[in-house]
């Protein structure tokens, strides 16, 4: 069941100072290959462009995680957006430079119960969405895309950025 902002603020504050077990790290093995491309359409303007299919598997993981957030009763969505549209929305890289045209960007829209306007942010990192999902489910930990275990409390800043919850 979706919570109101006040309830989510209290839940996020409760993460401060949690006792945590040490994090375990795993090895990563992969095989190199030439990239294959897929044609994608911008959800904002409809422009079509070819992108590296490897990067799109992360988008699919993001979309699946957002669907799980929706299943909890939250109004959430993610749109695949071209650089031109994302730049028009004011999104830039951390250093302030405009977004590059080589990838699609994931724009995340989130509303908690009773919130009138969407909080809108950008993230192409599936783990940011997984941290939000684990937080909303009141879980202590979550597995990232490489199956490493992370504490939700260690991701407070990402959760704040993704949900717009501040206190």
Rosetta constraint file for C-alpha pairs under 8 A:
AtomPair CA 1 CA 72 HARMONIC 5.58 0.50
AtomPair CA 1 CA 73 HARMONIC 5.47 0.50
AtomPair CA 1 CA 74 HARMONIC 7.95 0.50
AtomPair CA 2 CA 72 HARMONIC 6.16 0.50
AtomPair CA 2 CA 73 HARMONIC 4.87 0.50
AtomPair CA 2 CA 74 HARMONIC 5.41 0.50
AtomPair CA 2 CA 112 HARMONIC 6.60 0.50
AtomPair CA 2 CA 113 HARMONIC 5.69 0.50
AtomPair CA 3 CA 7 HARMONIC 5.90 0.50
AtomPair CA 3 CA 8 HARMONIC 6.38 0.50
AtomPair CA 3 CA 112 HARMONIC 6.29 0.50
AtomPair CA 3 CA 113 HARMONIC 5.39 0.50
AtomPair CA 4 CA 8 HARMONIC 6.46 0.50
AtomPair CA 4 CA 112 HARMONIC 5.77 0.50
AtomPair CA 4 CA 113 HARMONIC 4.61 0.50
AtomPair CA 4 CA 114 HARMONIC 6.02 0.50
AtomPair CA 4 CA 115 HARMONIC 7.57 0.50
AtomPair CA 5 CA 9 HARMONIC 6.11 0.50
AtomPair CA 5 CA 112 HARMONIC 6.23 0.50
AtomPair CA 5 CA 113 HARMONIC 7.06 0.50
AtomPair CA 5 CA 114 HARMONIC 7.73 0.50
AtomPair CA 5 CA 115 HARMONIC 7.49 0.50
AtomPair CA 5 CA 165 HARMONIC 7.24 0.50
AtomPair CA 6 CA 10 HARMONIC 6.32 0.50
AtomPair CA 7 CA 11 HARMONIC 6.23 0.50
AtomPair CA 8 CA 12 HARMONIC 6.13 0.50
AtomPair CA 8 CA 165 HARMONIC 7.51 0.50
AtomPair CA 9 CA 13 HARMONIC 6.14 0.50
AtomPair CA 9 CA 165 HARMONIC 6.54 0.50
AtomPair CA 9 CA 166 HARMONIC 7.16 0.50
AtomPair CA 9 CA 167 HARMONIC 6.73 0.50
AtomPair CA 10 CA 14 HARMONIC 6.24 0.50
AtomPair CA 11 CA 15 HARMONIC 6.91 0.50
AtomPair CA 12 CA 16 HARMONIC 7.47 0.50
AtomPair CA 12 CA 135 HARMONIC 7.97 0.50
AtomPair CA 12 CA 156 HARMONIC 7.26 0.50
AtomPair CA 14 CA 18 HARMONIC 7.69 0.50
AtomPair CA 15 CA 152 HARMONIC 7.81 0.50
AtomPair CA 15 CA 153 HARMONIC 5.17 0.50
AtomPair CA 15 CA 156 HARMONIC 7.80 0.50
AtomPair CA 16 CA 153 HARMONIC 6.79 0.50
AtomPair CA 18 CA 153 HARMONIC 7.13 0.50
AtomPair CA 20 CA 151 HARMONIC 7.38 0.50
AtomPair CA 23 CA 149 HARMONIC 6.66 0.50
AtomPair CA 23 CA 150 HARMONIC 6.86 0.50
AtomPair CA 24 CA 148 HARMONIC 6.96 0.50
AtomPair CA 24 CA 149 HARMONIC 6.77 0.50
AtomPair CA 25 CA 148 HARMONIC 5.92 0.50
AtomPair CA 25 CA 149 HARMONIC 7.70 0.50
AtomPair CA 26 CA 147 HARMONIC 7.77 0.50
AtomPair CA 26 CA 148 HARMONIC 6.38 0.50
AtomPair CA 28 CA 146 HARMONIC 7.52 0.50
AtomPair CA 35 CA 52 HARMONIC 6.08 0.50
AtomPair CA 35 CA 53 HARMONIC 6.97 0.50
AtomPair CA 35 CA 54 HARMONIC 6.91 0.50
AtomPair CA 36 CA 52 HARMONIC 5.90 0.50
AtomPair CA 36 CA 53 HARMONIC 5.59 0.50
AtomPair CA 36 CA 54 HARMONIC 7.37 0.50
AtomPair CA 37 CA 50 HARMONIC 5.97 0.50
AtomPair CA 37 CA 51 HARMONIC 5.32 0.50
AtomPair CA 37 CA 52 HARMONIC 4.60 0.50
AtomPair CA 37 CA 53 HARMONIC 4.99 0.50
AtomPair CA 38 CA 50 HARMONIC 5.34 0.50
AtomPair CA 38 CA 51 HARMONIC 5.48 0.50
AtomPair CA 38 CA 52 HARMONIC 6.44 0.50
AtomPair CA 38 CA 53 HARMONIC 5.50 0.50
AtomPair CA 39 CA 48 HARMONIC 6.41 0.50
AtomPair CA 39 CA 49 HARMONIC 5.37 0.50
AtomPair CA 39 CA 50 HARMONIC 4.27 0.50
AtomPair CA 39 CA 51 HARMONIC 6.29 0.50
AtomPair CA 40 CA 48 HARMONIC 5.45 0.50
AtomPair CA 40 CA 49 HARMONIC 5.60 0.50
AtomPair CA 40 CA 50 HARMONIC 6.25 0.50
AtomPair CA 40 CA 51 HARMONIC 7.06 0.50
AtomPair CA 41 CA 46 HARMONIC 5.32 0.50
AtomPair CA 41 CA 47 HARMONIC 5.42 0.50
AtomPair CA 41 CA 48 HARMONIC 4.31 0.50
AtomPair CA 41 CA 49 HARMONIC 6.59 0.50
AtomPair CA 41 CA 80 HARMONIC 7.89 0.50
AtomPair CA 42 CA 46 HARMONIC 4.72 0.50
AtomPair CA 42 CA 47 HARMONIC 5.33 0.50
AtomPair CA 42 CA 48 HARMONIC 6.45 0.50
AtomPair CA 42 CA 80 HARMONIC 5.82 0.50
AtomPair CA 42 CA 81 HARMONIC 4.81 0.50
AtomPair CA 42 CA 82 HARMONIC 5.43 0.50
AtomPair CA 42 CA 104 HARMONIC 7.62 0.50
AtomPair CA 43 CA 79 HARMONIC 5.79 0.50
AtomPair CA 43 CA 80 HARMONIC 5.56 0.50
AtomPair CA 43 CA 81 HARMONIC 5.72 0.50
AtomPair CA 44 CA 79 HARMONIC 7.62 0.50
AtomPair CA 44 CA 80 HARMONIC 7.83 0.50
AtomPair CA 44 CA 81 HARMONIC 6.10 0.50
AtomPair CA 44 CA 82 HARMONIC 7.86 0.50
AtomPair CA 44 CA 85 HARMONIC 6.78 0.50
AtomPair CA 45 CA 85 HARMONIC 7.22 0.50
AtomPair CA 47 CA 82 HARMONIC 7.69 0.50
AtomPair CA 51 CA 55 HARMONIC 7.79 0.50
AtomPair CA 51 CA 56 HARMONIC 7.82 0.50
AtomPair CA 51 CA 102 HARMONIC 7.13 0.50
AtomPair CA 51 CA 103 HARMONIC 6.25 0.50
AtomPair CA 51 CA 104 HARMONIC 7.61 0.50
AtomPair CA 52 CA 56 HARMONIC 6.95 0.50
AtomPair CA 52 CA 103 HARMONIC 7.87 0.50
AtomPair CA 53 CA 57 HARMONIC 6.77 0.50
AtomPair CA 54 CA 58 HARMONIC 7.66 0.50
AtomPair CA 55 CA 59 HARMONIC 7.08 0.50
AtomPair CA 56 CA 60 HARMONIC 6.37 0.50
AtomPair CA 57 CA 61 HARMONIC 6.41 0.50
AtomPair CA 58 CA 62 HARMONIC 6.20 0.50
AtomPair CA 58 CA 124 HARMONIC 7.59 0.50
AtomPair CA 58 CA 125 HARMONIC 7.50 0.50
AtomPair CA 58 CA 126 HARMONIC 6.28 0.50
AtomPair CA 59 CA 63 HARMONIC 6.15 0.50
AtomPair CA 59 CA 106 HARMONIC 7.47 0.50
AtomPair CA 59 CA 124 HARMONIC 7.14 0.50
AtomPair CA 59 CA 126 HARMONIC 7.46 0.50
AtomPair CA 60 CA 64 HARMONIC 6.22 0.50
AtomPair CA 61 CA 65 HARMONIC 6.25 0.50
AtomPair CA 61 CA 126 HARMONIC 6.39 0.50
AtomPair CA 62 CA 66 HARMONIC 6.19 0.50
AtomPair CA 62 CA 78 HARMONIC 8.00 0.50
AtomPair CA 62 CA 124 HARMONIC 7.88 0.50
AtomPair CA 62 CA 125 HARMONIC 7.75 0.50
AtomPair CA 62 CA 126 HARMONIC 5.10 0.50
AtomPair CA 62 CA 129 HARMONIC 6.55 0.50
AtomPair CA 63 CA 67 HARMONIC 6.25 0.50
AtomPair CA 63 CA 78 HARMONIC 6.69 0.50
AtomPair CA 64 CA 68 HARMONIC 6.51 0.50
AtomPair CA 65 CA 69 HARMONIC 6.42 0.50
AtomPair CA 65 CA 126 HARMONIC 7.97 0.50
AtomPair CA 65 CA 129 HARMONIC 6.41 0.50
AtomPair CA 65 CA 130 HARMONIC 6.53 0.50
AtomPair CA 65 CA 133 HARMONIC 7.15 0.50
AtomPair CA 66 CA 70 HARMONIC 6.22 0.50
AtomPair CA 66 CA 76 HARMONIC 6.60 0.50
AtomPair CA 66 CA 77 HARMONIC 6.30 0.50
AtomPair CA 66 CA 78 HARMONIC 7.04 0.50
AtomPair CA 66 CA 129 HARMONIC 7.06 0.50
AtomPair CA 66 CA 133 HARMONIC 7.96 0.50
AtomPair CA 67 CA 71 HARMONIC 6.21 0.50
AtomPair CA 67 CA 77 HARMONIC 7.81 0.50
AtomPair CA 68 CA 72 HARMONIC 6.62 0.50
AtomPair CA 68 CA 133 HARMONIC 7.37 0.50
AtomPair CA 69 CA 73 HARMONIC 7.12 0.50
AtomPair CA 69 CA 74 HARMONIC 6.14 0.50
AtomPair CA 69 CA 76 HARMONIC 6.87 0.50
AtomPair CA 69 CA 133 HARMONIC 5.88 0.50
AtomPair CA 69 CA 136 HARMONIC 7.71 0.50
AtomPair CA 70 CA 74 HARMONIC 4.96 0.50
AtomPair CA 70 CA 75 HARMONIC 5.98 0.50
AtomPair CA 70 CA 76 HARMONIC 5.85 0.50
AtomPair CA 70 CA 77 HARMONIC 7.87 0.50
AtomPair CA 72 CA 136 HARMONIC 7.98 0.50
AtomPair CA 72 CA 137 HARMONIC 7.91 0.50
AtomPair CA 74 CA 110 HARMONIC 7.47 0.50
AtomPair CA 74 CA 111 HARMONIC 6.43 0.50
AtomPair CA 74 CA 112 HARMONIC 5.76 0.50
AtomPair CA 74 CA 113 HARMONIC 6.76 0.50
AtomPair CA 75 CA 109 HARMONIC 7.93 0.50
AtomPair CA 75 CA 110 HARMONIC 5.90 0.50
AtomPair CA 75 CA 111 HARMONIC 5.12 0.50
AtomPair CA 75 CA 112 HARMONIC 6.65 0.50
AtomPair CA 75 CA 113 HARMONIC 7.90 0.50
AtomPair CA 76 CA 108 HARMONIC 7.33 0.50
AtomPair CA 76 CA 109 HARMONIC 5.36 0.50
AtomPair CA 76 CA 110 HARMONIC 4.44 0.50
AtomPair CA 76 CA 111 HARMONIC 6.29 0.50
AtomPair CA 77 CA 108 HARMONIC 5.93 0.50
AtomPair CA 77 CA 109 HARMONIC 5.20 0.50
AtomPair CA 77 CA 110 HARMONIC 6.78 0.50
AtomPair CA 78 CA 106 HARMONIC 6.19 0.50
AtomPair CA 78 CA 107 HARMONIC 5.41 0.50
AtomPair CA 78 CA 108 HARMONIC 4.46 0.50
AtomPair CA 78 CA 109 HARMONIC 6.12 0.50
AtomPair CA 79 CA 106 HARMONIC 5.65 0.50
AtomPair CA 79 CA 107 HARMONIC 5.23 0.50
AtomPair CA 79 CA 108 HARMONIC 6.70 0.50
AtomPair CA 80 CA 104 HARMONIC 5.95 0.50
AtomPair CA 80 CA 105 HARMONIC 5.61 0.50
AtomPair CA 80 CA 106 HARMONIC 4.88 0.50
AtomPair CA 80 CA 107 HARMONIC 6.54 0.50
AtomPair CA 81 CA 85 HARMONIC 6.27 0.50
AtomPair CA 81 CA 86 HARMONIC 6.19 0.50
AtomPair CA 81 CA 104 HARMONIC 5.44 0.50
AtomPair CA 81 CA 105 HARMONIC 5.03 0.50
AtomPair CA 81 CA 106 HARMONIC 6.14 0.50
AtomPair CA 81 CA 107 HARMONIC 6.80 0.50
AtomPair CA 82 CA 86 HARMONIC 6.23 0.50
AtomPair CA 82 CA 101 HARMONIC 7.02 0.50
AtomPair CA 82 CA 103 HARMONIC 7.22 0.50
AtomPair CA 82 CA 104 HARMONIC 4.96 0.50
AtomPair CA 82 CA 105 HARMONIC 6.15 0.50
AtomPair CA 83 CA 87 HARMONIC 5.84 0.50
AtomPair CA 83 CA 99 HARMONIC 5.66 0.50
AtomPair CA 83 CA 100 HARMONIC 6.04 0.50
AtomPair CA 83 CA 101 HARMONIC 5.12 0.50
AtomPair CA 83 CA 102 HARMONIC 7.99 0.50
AtomPair CA 83 CA 103 HARMONIC 7.35 0.50
AtomPair CA 83 CA 104 HARMONIC 6.60 0.50
AtomPair CA 83 CA 105 HARMONIC 6.81 0.50
AtomPair CA 84 CA 88 HARMONIC 6.23 0.50
AtomPair CA 84 CA 101 HARMONIC 7.44 0.50
AtomPair CA 85 CA 89 HARMONIC 6.34 0.50
AtomPair CA 86 CA 90 HARMONIC 6.61 0.50
AtomPair CA 86 CA 91 HARMONIC 5.61 0.50
AtomPair CA 86 CA 99 HARMONIC 7.49 0.50
AtomPair CA 86 CA 105 HARMONIC 7.12 0.50
AtomPair CA 86 CA 107 HARMONIC 7.82 0.50
AtomPair CA 87 CA 91 HARMONIC 5.16 0.50
AtomPair CA 87 CA 92 HARMONIC 6.51 0.50
AtomPair CA 87 CA 98 HARMONIC 6.33 0.50
AtomPair CA 87 CA 99 HARMONIC 6.36 0.50
AtomPair CA 91 CA 98 HARMONIC 7.44 0.50
AtomPair CA 91 CA 99 HARMONIC 7.30 0.50
AtomPair CA 91 CA 122 HARMONIC 7.27 0.50
AtomPair CA 92 CA 96 HARMONIC 5.48 0.50
AtomPair CA 92 CA 97 HARMONIC 5.69 0.50
AtomPair CA 92 CA 98 HARMONIC 4.85 0.50
AtomPair CA 92 CA 99 HARMONIC 5.43 0.50
AtomPair CA 93 CA 97 HARMONIC 5.46 0.50
AtomPair CA 93 CA 98 HARMONIC 6.33 0.50
AtomPair CA 93 CA 99 HARMONIC 6.14 0.50
AtomPair CA 105 CA 122 HARMONIC 7.14 0.50
AtomPair CA 105 CA 123 HARMONIC 7.28 0.50
AtomPair CA 105 CA 124 HARMONIC 6.31 0.50
AtomPair CA 106 CA 122 HARMONIC 5.70 0.50
AtomPair CA 106 CA 123 HARMONIC 5.61 0.50
AtomPair CA 106 CA 124 HARMONIC 5.44 0.50
AtomPair CA 107 CA 120 HARMONIC 6.89 0.50
AtomPair CA 107 CA 121 HARMONIC 5.79 0.50
AtomPair CA 107 CA 122 HARMONIC 4.49 0.50
AtomPair CA 107 CA 123 HARMONIC 6.56 0.50
AtomPair CA 108 CA 120 HARMONIC 5.63 0.50
AtomPair CA 108 CA 121 HARMONIC 5.32 0.50
AtomPair CA 108 CA 122 HARMONIC 5.78 0.50
AtomPair CA 108 CA 123 HARMONIC 7.13 0.50
AtomPair CA 108 CA 162 HARMONIC 7.47 0.50
AtomPair CA 109 CA 118 HARMONIC 5.66 0.50
AtomPair CA 109 CA 119 HARMONIC 5.68 0.50
AtomPair CA 109 CA 120 HARMONIC 4.68 0.50
AtomPair CA 109 CA 121 HARMONIC 6.79 0.50
AtomPair CA 110 CA 118 HARMONIC 5.31 0.50
AtomPair CA 110 CA 119 HARMONIC 5.22 0.50
AtomPair CA 110 CA 120 HARMONIC 6.60 0.50
AtomPair CA 110 CA 162 HARMONIC 7.70 0.50
AtomPair CA 110 CA 163 HARMONIC 6.03 0.50
AtomPair CA 111 CA 115 HARMONIC 5.67 0.50
AtomPair CA 111 CA 116 HARMONIC 7.49 0.50
AtomPair CA 111 CA 117 HARMONIC 6.84 0.50
AtomPair CA 111 CA 118 HARMONIC 5.09 0.50
AtomPair CA 111 CA 119 HARMONIC 6.35 0.50
AtomPair CA 111 CA 163 HARMONIC 7.57 0.50
AtomPair CA 119 CA 162 HARMONIC 7.89 0.50
AtomPair CA 119 CA 163 HARMONIC 6.49 0.50
AtomPair CA 119 CA 164 HARMONIC 5.74 0.50
AtomPair CA 120 CA 162 HARMONIC 7.78 0.50
AtomPair CA 121 CA 161 HARMONIC 7.28 0.50
AtomPair CA 121 CA 162 HARMONIC 6.21 0.50
AtomPair CA 122 CA 162 HARMONIC 7.97 0.50
AtomPair CA 123 CA 128 HARMONIC 7.22 0.50
AtomPair CA 125 CA 129 HARMONIC 7.32 0.50
AtomPair CA 126 CA 130 HARMONIC 6.32 0.50
AtomPair CA 126 CA 144 HARMONIC 7.74 0.50
AtomPair CA 126 CA 145 HARMONIC 6.97 0.50
AtomPair CA 127 CA 131 HARMONIC 6.05 0.50
AtomPair CA 127 CA 144 HARMONIC 5.44 0.50
AtomPair CA 127 CA 145 HARMONIC 6.61 0.50
AtomPair CA 128 CA 132 HARMONIC 6.46 0.50
AtomPair CA 128 CA 158 HARMONIC 6.19 0.50
AtomPair CA 128 CA 159 HARMONIC 7.27 0.50
AtomPair CA 128 CA 162 HARMONIC 7.49 0.50
AtomPair CA 129 CA 133 HARMONIC 6.17 0.50
AtomPair CA 129 CA 162 HARMONIC 7.81 0.50
AtomPair CA 130 CA 134 HARMONIC 6.10 0.50
AtomPair CA 130 CA 142 HARMONIC 6.94 0.50
AtomPair CA 130 CA 143 HARMONIC 7.79 0.50
AtomPair CA 130 CA 144 HARMONIC 7.14 0.50
AtomPair CA 131 CA 135 HARMONIC 6.12 0.50
AtomPair CA 131 CA 142 HARMONIC 6.76 0.50
AtomPair CA 131 CA 152 HARMONIC 5.98 0.50
AtomPair CA 131 CA 155 HARMONIC 6.56 0.50
AtomPair CA 131 CA 158 HARMONIC 7.68 0.50
AtomPair CA 131 CA 159 HARMONIC 6.68 0.50
AtomPair CA 132 CA 136 HARMONIC 6.13 0.50
AtomPair CA 132 CA 158 HARMONIC 7.97 0.50
AtomPair CA 132 CA 159 HARMONIC 5.50 0.50
AtomPair CA 132 CA 162 HARMONIC 7.32 0.50
AtomPair CA 132 CA 163 HARMONIC 7.67 0.50
AtomPair CA 133 CA 137 HARMONIC 6.14 0.50
AtomPair CA 134 CA 138 HARMONIC 6.13 0.50
AtomPair CA 134 CA 139 HARMONIC 5.05 0.50
AtomPair CA 134 CA 140 HARMONIC 7.21 0.50
AtomPair CA 134 CA 141 HARMONIC 6.84 0.50
AtomPair CA 134 CA 142 HARMONIC 6.19 0.50
AtomPair CA 134 CA 152 HARMONIC 6.85 0.50
AtomPair CA 135 CA 139 HARMONIC 5.91 0.50
AtomPair CA 135 CA 140 HARMONIC 7.52 0.50
AtomPair CA 135 CA 152 HARMONIC 6.39 0.50
AtomPair CA 135 CA 159 HARMONIC 7.79 0.50
AtomPair CA 139 CA 152 HARMONIC 7.39 0.50
AtomPair CA 140 CA 151 HARMONIC 5.96 0.50
AtomPair CA 140 CA 152 HARMONIC 5.52 0.50
AtomPair CA 140 CA 153 HARMONIC 7.38 0.50
AtomPair CA 141 CA 149 HARMONIC 6.65 0.50
AtomPair CA 141 CA 150 HARMONIC 5.40 0.50
AtomPair CA 141 CA 151 HARMONIC 4.37 0.50
AtomPair CA 141 CA 152 HARMONIC 5.20 0.50
AtomPair CA 142 CA 149 HARMONIC 5.70 0.50
AtomPair CA 142 CA 150 HARMONIC 5.42 0.50
AtomPair CA 142 CA 151 HARMONIC 6.58 0.50
AtomPair CA 142 CA 152 HARMONIC 6.87 0.50
AtomPair CA 143 CA 147 HARMONIC 5.04 0.50
AtomPair CA 143 CA 148 HARMONIC 5.34 0.50
AtomPair CA 143 CA 149 HARMONIC 4.53 0.50
AtomPair CA 143 CA 150 HARMONIC 6.14 0.50
AtomPair CA 144 CA 148 HARMONIC 5.45 0.50
AtomPair CA 144 CA 149 HARMONIC 6.48 0.50
AtomPair CA 144 CA 150 HARMONIC 7.13 0.50
AtomPair CA 150 CA 154 HARMONIC 7.38 0.50
AtomPair CA 151 CA 155 HARMONIC 7.13 0.50
AtomPair CA 152 CA 156 HARMONIC 6.95 0.50
AtomPair CA 155 CA 159 HARMONIC 6.21 0.50
AtomPair CA 156 CA 160 HARMONIC 6.14 0.50
AtomPair CA 157 CA 161 HARMONIC 6.16 0.50
AtomPair CA 158 CA 162 HARMONIC 5.96 0.50
AtomPair CA 159 CA 163 HARMONIC 5.94 0.50
AtomPair CA 159 CA 164 HARMONIC 7.92 0.50
AtomPair CA 159 CA 165 HARMONIC 7.74 0.50
AtomPair CA 160 CA 164 HARMONIC 5.33 0.50
AtomPair CA 160 CA 165 HARMONIC 4.98 0.50
AtomPair CA 160 CA 166 HARMONIC 6.24 0.50
AtomPair CA 161 CA 165 HARMONIC 7.37 0.50
